[in-house]
Amino acid sequence: LSRDGIRRTISRHRNEVKFCYEQGLQGRPDLEGRVVTRFLIGPTGSVASASIQSSDLADRRVESCIANAVRRWTFPTPEDGGIVRVSYPFLLRQR
C-alpha cells in the first residue's frame, strides 16, 4: 500500500477529524495540539484497529472521536494481501 494511497484516503476523511476537533472547541475554545494515530489496515483495506499513539491535545473525548472515525475508514487493498501499520499525525488548531 503506497503512502500516497494512504494520504488520499485520509484526505477524503479529513472532515471527520475536523468534526471531532470542532466538538472539542465548543467546550475549550483554546484547544489545539498534535494527535498521532496508530492503525492497522487489514488485507481487505478495512481498519482492523485504531488508537492514539500520542497526543498533546489533552482532550480524551476528541482523541477518542478521532480513533473511532479512523476505525470506520476503508483504504485501498494492500497489494500483498497483508497488514499495513500506519502512524499518522493530525495537527489541530484554529485557522
Backbone as a printed PyTorch tensor [residue, N CA C, xyz], in Angstrom:
tensor([[[  0.8630,  -1.1820,   0.0000],
         [  0.0000,   0.0000,   0.0000],
         [  0.8980,   1.2300,   0.0000]],

        [[  0.6960,   2.1040,  -0.9450],
         [  1.5720,   3.2730,  -1.0710],
         [  1.2050,   4.3600,  -0.0590]],

        [[  2.1940,   5.1590,   0.2680],
         [  1.9480,   6.3030,   1.1620],
         [  0.9310,   7.2530,   0.5460]],

        [[  1.0230,   7.3890,  -0.7680],
         [  0.1040,   8.2750,  -1.4750],
         [ -1.3390,   7.7730,  -1.3510]],

        [[ -1.5300,   6.4750,  -1.4620],
         [ -2.8660,   5.8900,  -1.3050],
         [ -3.4180,   6.1130,   0.0990]],

        [[ -2.5420,   6.0030,   1.0750],
         [ -2.9500,   6.2530,   2.4680],
         [ -3.3230,   7.7200,   2.6420]],

        [[ -2.4860,   8.6040,   2.1280],
         [ -2.7460,  10.0470,   2.2460],
         [ -4.0470,  10.4520,   1.5650]],

        [[ -4.3020,   9.8960,   0.3830],
         [ -5.5430,  10.2320,  -0.3370],
         [ -6.7690,   9.8260,   0.4750]],

        [[ -6.7280,   8.6470,   1.0590],
         [ -7.8680,   8.1840,   1.8510],
         [ -8.0570,   9.0750,   3.0750]],

        [[ -6.9800,   9.3810,   3.7620],
         [ -7.0680,  10.2450,   4.9420],
         [ -7.6120,  11.6130,   4.5420]],

        [[ -7.1550,  12.1250,   3.4170],
         [ -7.6170,  13.4290,   2.9430],
         [ -9.1260,  13.4270,   2.6910]],

        [[ -9.6490,  12.3240,   2.1570],
         [-11.0920,  12.2270,   1.9090],
         [-11.8930,  12.2330,   3.2130]],

        [[-11.2700,  11.8420,   4.3040],
         [-11.9720,  11.7460,   5.5880],
         [-11.5840,  12.8620,   6.5670]],

        [[-10.8370,  13.8270,   6.0910],
         [-10.3470,  14.8950,   6.9690],
         [-11.4810,  15.6270,   7.6930]],

        [[-12.6400,  15.7480,   7.0530],
         [-13.7620,  16.4420,   7.6990],
         [-14.2580,  15.7100,   8.9400]],

        [[-14.0830,  14.3940,   9.0070],
         [-14.4780,  13.6490,  10.2030],
         [-13.5860,  14.0220,  11.3840]],

        [[-12.2970,  14.1790,  11.1200],
         [-11.3550,  14.6000,  12.1620],
         [-11.6670,  16.0390,  12.5610]],

        [[-11.9560,  16.8620,  11.5820],
         [-12.3040,  18.2600,  11.8500],
         [-13.5580,  18.3560,  12.7220]],

        [[-14.5380,  17.4890,  12.4570],
         [-15.7540,  17.4670,  13.2680],
         [-15.4210,  17.1520,  14.7250]],

        [[-14.5690,  16.1680,  14.9540],
         [-14.1670,  15.8150,  16.3210],
         [-13.5170,  17.0190,  17.0150]],

        [[-12.6400,  17.6810,  16.2880],
         [-11.9500,  18.8400,  16.8460],
         [-12.9300,  19.9780,  17.1460]],

        [[-13.8450,  20.2340,  16.2280],
         [-14.8170,  21.3170,  16.4420],
         [-15.7160,  21.0280,  17.6380]],

        [[-16.0350,  19.7700,  17.8720],
         [-16.8070,  19.4000,  19.0710],
         [-16.0240,  19.7830,  20.3230]],

        [[-14.7330,  19.5230,  20.3230],
         [-13.8840,  19.8780,  21.4650],
         [-13.7640,  21.3690,  21.6690]],

        [[-13.7650,  22.1280,  20.5700],
         [-13.6480,  23.5810,  20.6630],
         [-14.8510,  24.2090,  21.3630]],

        [[-15.9910,  23.5470,  21.3020],
         [-17.1900,  24.0930,  21.9510],
         [-16.9940,  24.2160,  23.4590]],

        [[-16.2720,  23.2870,  24.0390],
         [-16.0280,  23.3370,  25.4840],
         [-14.7250,  24.0150,  25.8520]],

        [[-13.7820,  24.0170,  24.9180],
         [-12.4590,  24.6090,  25.1680],
         [-12.0240,  25.3940,  23.9350]],

        [[-12.3790,  26.6740,  23.8700],
         [-12.0680,  27.4850,  22.6800],
         [-10.5700,  27.6050,  22.3800]],

        [[ -9.7130,  27.3350,  23.3660],
         [ -8.2690,  27.4390,  23.1570],
         [ -7.6290,  26.0940,  22.8000]],

        [[ -8.4370,  25.0900,  22.5470],
         [ -7.9510,  23.7330,  22.2890],
         [ -7.1180,  23.6780,  21.0080]],

        [[ -5.9120,  23.1320,  21.1150],
         [ -5.0900,  22.8680,  19.9530],
         [ -3.9860,  21.9050,  20.3440]],

        [[ -3.4730,  21.2030,  19.3460],
         [ -2.3960,  20.2660,  19.6170],
         [ -2.1990,  19.2840,  18.4860]],

        [[ -1.3330,  18.3300,  18.7500],
         [ -0.9750,  17.3100,  17.7620],
         [ -1.4250,  15.9530,  18.2830]],

        [[ -2.1500,  15.2310,  17.4530],
         [ -2.6420,  13.8990,  17.7990],
         [ -2.0800,  12.9260,  16.7630]],

        [[ -1.3400,  11.9280,  17.2450],
         [ -0.7840,  10.9110,  16.3490],
         [ -1.6070,   9.6410,  16.5020]],

        [[ -2.2120,   9.2110,  15.4000],
         [ -2.9990,   7.9850,  15.4110],
         [ -2.1270,   6.8180,  14.9500]],

        [[ -2.4500,   5.6390,  15.4590],
         [ -1.8000,   4.4090,  15.0240],
         [ -2.9070,   3.4510,  14.6200]],

        [[ -2.8110,   2.9160,  13.4060],
         [ -3.8550,   1.9910,  12.9840],
         [ -3.3030,   0.9110,  12.0710]],

        [[ -4.0460,  -0.1870,  12.0000],
         [ -3.6920,  -1.3240,  11.1650],
         [ -4.7130,  -1.4420,  10.0480]],

        [[ -4.2270,  -1.4900,   8.8280],
         [ -5.0870,  -1.7060,   7.6630],
         [ -5.0080,  -3.1920,   7.3370]],

        [[ -6.1440,  -3.8480,   7.3540],
         [ -6.1880,  -5.2850,   7.1000],
         [ -6.1170,  -5.6220,   5.6180]],

        [[ -6.0900,  -6.9130,   5.2950],
         [ -5.9540,  -7.3830,   3.9120],
         [ -7.0580,  -6.9040,   2.9690]],

        [[ -8.2300,  -6.5630,   3.5140],
         [ -9.3270,  -6.0970,   2.6650],
         [ -9.3620,  -4.5730,   2.5300]],

        [[ -8.4580,  -3.8780,   3.2330],
         [ -8.4290,  -2.4140,   3.2060],
         [ -9.1720,  -1.7800,   4.3620]],

        [[ -9.9020,  -2.5790,   5.1310],
         [-10.6030,  -2.0200,   6.2900],
         [ -9.6190,  -1.8470,   7.4480]],

        [[ -9.9360,  -0.9520,   8.3510],
         [ -9.0770,  -0.6930,   9.5020],
         [ -9.3930,  -1.7320,  10.5780]],

        [[ -8.4010,  -2.5300,  10.9110],
         [ -8.5700,  -3.6040,  11.8890],
         [ -8.5330,  -3.0650,  13.3160]],

        [[ -7.7290,  -2.0420,  13.5540],
         [ -7.6690,  -1.4090,  14.8780],
         [ -7.1130,  -0.0040,  14.7230]],

        [[ -7.4910,   0.8600,  15.6530],
         [ -7.0060,   2.2430,  15.6450],
         [ -6.9230,   2.7360,  17.0730]],

        [[ -5.8700,   3.4810,  17.3640],
         [ -5.6940,   4.0450,  18.6980],
         [ -4.9060,   5.3470,  18.5840]],

        [[ -4.7910,   6.0220,  19.7000],
         [ -3.9910,   7.2430,  19.7510],
         [ -2.6000,   6.8520,  20.2320]],

        [[ -1.6120,   7.1010,  19.4020],
         [ -0.2220,   6.7740,  19.7420],
         [  0.3350,   7.8060,  20.7140]],

        [[  0.0600,   9.0810,  20.4320],
         [  0.5000,  10.1580,  21.3120],
         [ -0.3710,  11.3860,  21.0440]],

        [[ -0.4430,  12.2510,  22.0480],
         [ -1.2400,  13.4620,  21.8940],
         [ -0.8210,  14.4870,  22.9360]],

        [[ -0.7530,  15.7310,  22.5240],
         [ -0.5730,  16.8150,  23.4850],
         [ -1.8360,  17.6760,  23.5370]],

        [[ -2.9240,  17.1380,  23.0060],
         [ -4.2090,  17.8410,  22.9790],
         [ -4.8430,  17.8920,  24.3720]],

        [[ -4.6500,  16.8140,  25.1390],
         [ -5.2000,  16.7030,  26.4940],
         [ -6.7260,  16.7970,  26.5020]],

        [[ -7.3410,  16.1070,  25.5430],
         [ -8.8000,  16.0350,  25.5000],
         [ -9.1910,  14.6320,  25.0360]],

        [[ -9.4760,  13.7750,  25.9990],
         [ -9.7640,  12.3620,  25.7030],
         [-10.9730,  12.1910,  24.7940]],

        [[-11.9560,  13.0580,  24.9320],
         [-13.1630,  12.9360,  24.1060],
         [-12.8340,  13.1470,  22.6300]],

        [[-12.0540,  14.1660,  22.3260],
         [-11.6730,  14.4430,  20.9390],
         [-10.7690,  13.3170,  20.4190]],

        [[ -9.8190,  12.8830,  21.2320],
         [ -8.9160,  11.8090,  20.8310],
         [ -9.6920,  10.5210,  20.5340]],

        [[-10.6300,  10.1950,  21.3820],
         [-11.4530,   9.0000,  21.1860],
         [-12.3020,   9.1260,  19.9230]],

        [[-12.8520,  10.2940,  19.6890],
         [-13.6570,  10.5540,  18.4970],
         [-12.8210,  10.3250,  17.2340]],

        [[-11.5870,  10.7950,  17.2430],
         [-10.7110,  10.6220,  16.0810],
         [-10.4050,   9.1420,  15.8580]],

        [[-10.0450,   8.4310,  16.9200],
         [ -9.7450,   6.9970,  16.7870],
         [-10.9640,   6.2370,  16.2700]],

        [[-12.1410,   6.5770,  16.7570],
         [-13.3680,   5.9210,  16.2940],
         [-13.6330,   6.2090,  14.8260]],

        [[-13.3630,   7.4340,  14.3980],
         [-13.5470,   7.7860,  12.9840],
         [-12.6130,   6.9620,  12.1060]],

        [[-11.3540,   6.8700,  12.5030],
         [-10.3660,   6.1260,  11.7140],
         [-10.7890,   4.6600,  11.5650]],

        [[-11.3670,   4.0970,  12.6030],
         [-11.8050,   2.6870,  12.5510],
         [-12.8440,   2.4300,  11.4540]],

        [[-13.5620,   3.4580,  11.0470],
         [-14.6080,   3.3040,  10.0250],
         [-14.0860,   3.4520,   8.5980]],

        [[-12.8600,   3.9000,   8.4310],
         [-12.3260,   4.1760,   7.1110],
         [-11.9460,   2.8930,   6.3710]],

        [[-11.9670,   2.9840,   5.0450],
         [-11.5290,   1.8800,   4.2050],
         [-10.4670,   2.4030,   3.2450]],

        [[ -9.3500,   1.7180,   3.2170],
         [ -8.2090,   2.0870,   2.3870],
         [ -8.1260,   1.1520,   1.1860]],

        [[ -7.2910,   1.4980,   0.1970],
         [ -7.0730,   0.5500,  -0.8970],
         [ -6.5520,  -0.7760,  -0.3300]],

        [[ -6.8230,  -1.8480,  -1.0110],
         [ -6.3700,  -3.1670,  -0.5780],
         [ -4.8470,  -3.2580,  -0.6980]],

        [[ -4.1610,  -3.6790,   0.3700],
         [ -2.7010,  -3.8560,   0.2680],
         [ -2.3650,  -4.8630,  -0.8300]],

        [[ -1.3650,  -4.5540,  -1.6370],
         [ -1.0110,  -5.3760,  -2.7930],
         [ -0.6430,  -6.8030,  -2.4160]],

        [[  0.0490,  -6.9700,  -1.2930],
         [  0.4950,  -8.3120,  -0.9250],
         [ -0.5320,  -9.0620,  -0.0700]],

        [[ -1.6840,  -8.4200,   0.1600],
         [ -2.7280,  -9.0630,   0.9530],
         [ -2.4140,  -9.1170,   2.4340]],

        [[ -1.4190,  -8.3630,   2.8550],
         [ -1.0030,  -8.3730,   4.2530],
         [ -1.6270,  -7.2520,   5.0570]],

        [[ -1.0120,  -6.9940,   6.1990],
         [ -1.4620,  -5.9390,   7.1120],
         [ -0.4790,  -4.7760,   7.0240]],

        [[ -1.0110,  -3.5660,   7.0110],
         [ -0.1740,  -2.3660,   6.9440],
         [ -0.3350,  -1.5870,   8.2470]],

        [[  0.7880,  -1.2810,   8.8810],
         [  0.7890,  -0.4800,  10.1180],
         [  1.0560,   0.9750,   9.7460]],

        [[  0.2350,   1.8630,  10.2850],
         [  0.3470,   3.2830,   9.9420],
         [  0.3460,   4.1250,  11.2150]],

        [[  1.2290,   5.1130,  11.2620],
         [  1.1750,   6.1750,  12.2660],
         [  0.9650,   7.4620,  11.4820]],

        [[ -0.0590,   8.2170,  11.8760],
         [ -0.3640,   9.4250,  11.1180],
         [ -0.6940,  10.5660,  12.0790]],

        [[ -0.0120,  11.7160,  11.9230],
         [ -0.2580,  12.8650,  12.8050],
         [ -1.3310,  13.8080,  12.2500]],

        [[ -2.1240,  14.3300,  13.1530],
         [ -3.0670,  15.3990,  12.8220],
         [ -2.7090,  16.6000,  13.6800]],

        [[ -2.4700,  17.7370,  13.0520],
         [ -2.2140,  18.9670,  13.7640],
         [ -3.5330,  19.7280,  13.8370]],

        [[ -4.0180,  19.9050,  15.0340],
         [ -5.3420,  20.5170,  15.2310],
         [ -5.1760,  21.9010,  15.8350]],

        [[ -5.5790,  22.9030,  15.0940],
         [ -5.5470,  24.2840,  15.5810],
         [ -6.4910,  25.1210,  14.7480]],

        [[ -6.9510,  26.1850,  15.3560],
         [ -7.8670,  27.0800,  14.6360],
         [ -7.0830,  27.8710,  13.6160]],

        [[ -7.7520,  28.1610,  12.5290],
         [ -7.0840,  28.9500,  11.4760],
         [ -7.4260,  30.3970,  11.6130]]])
